[in-house]
Amino acid sequence: MTIIYLFLLAQVIHDIFEIIMHGRPGLMFTTFFYALILDSMKSCITLSLVYCIVVRRFMHLDTNENEYTDPNAEKIPK
């Protein structure tokens, strides 16, 4: 996964350099596409780490959930 991320990062840097030096506007769309992929991969990695650290290790979401829910909130007055 890291190798793919580094490859895409190098490809984006290369495409930006080509656009600056040679003015090839066709590379702008591929650069945007690679940037979108990089951002999605970064988000998946970050959210996976948050899930592993917070939810699986400390279980804060599971044990503290009852403190914040109001049992009367589900009842609708008639």
C-alpha positions in Angstrom: 0.0 0.0 0.0 2.8 2.4 0.8 4.6 1.6 -2.4 1.5 2.5 -4.4 1.0 5.7 -2.4 4.6 6.7 -3.0 4.4 5.8 -6.7 1.3 8.0 -7.1 2.9 10.8 -5.2 5.9 10.7 -7.5 3.6 10.6 -10.6 1.8 13.7 -9.4 5.0 15.5 -8.8 6.3 14.5 -12.3 3.1 15.6 -14.0 3.1 19.0 -12.2 6.7 19.4 -13.3 5.8 18.5 -16.9 3.0 21.0 -16.9 5.2 23.8 -15.6 8.1 23.1 -18.0 6.3 22.1 -21.2 2.8 23.5 -20.8 1.0 20.3 -21.6 -2.6 21.0 -20.4 -3.6 17.4 -21.0 -1.7 16.3 -18.0 -3.9 18.5 -15.7 -6.7 15.9 -15.7 -4.4 13.0 -14.9 -2.8 15.0 -12.1 -6.2 15.8 -10.6 -7.1 12.1 -10.9 -4.0 11.0 -9.1 -4.5 13.7 -6.5 -8.0 12.3 -5.9 -6.7 8.8 -5.5 -4.0 10.0 -3.1 -6.5 11.8 -1.0 -8.8 8.8 -0.9 -6.0 6.5 0.1 -4.9 8.9 2.8 -8.4 9.1 4.2 -8.8 5.3 4.2 -5.5 4.9 6.1 -6.4 7.7 8.6 -9.9 6.3 9.3 -8.6 2.8 9.7 -6.0 4.0 12.2 -8.7 5.9 14.1 -10.9 2.8 14.1 -8.1 0.6 15.3 -6.9 2.9 18.0 -10.1 4.4 19.4 -12.8 1.7 18.9 -10.9 -1.5 19.1 -8.2 -0.6 21.6 -10.0 1.7 24.1 -13.6 0.9 23.3 -14.7 4.4 24.1 -17.5 4.4 21.7 -19.0 1.2 23.0 -18.9 1.9 26.7 -19.8 5.6 26.8 -22.6 5.4 24.4 -25.3 4.9 27.1 -24.2 8.1 28.8 -25.2 10.3 25.9 -28.4 8.7 24.7 -31.7 9.9 26.2 -34.2 7.1 26.7 -37.1 9.6 26.5 -36.0 11.0 23.2 -37.5 8.0 21.3 -40.9 8.5 22.8 -43.1 10.7 20.7 -45.9 12.5 22.7 -49.3 12.1 21.3 
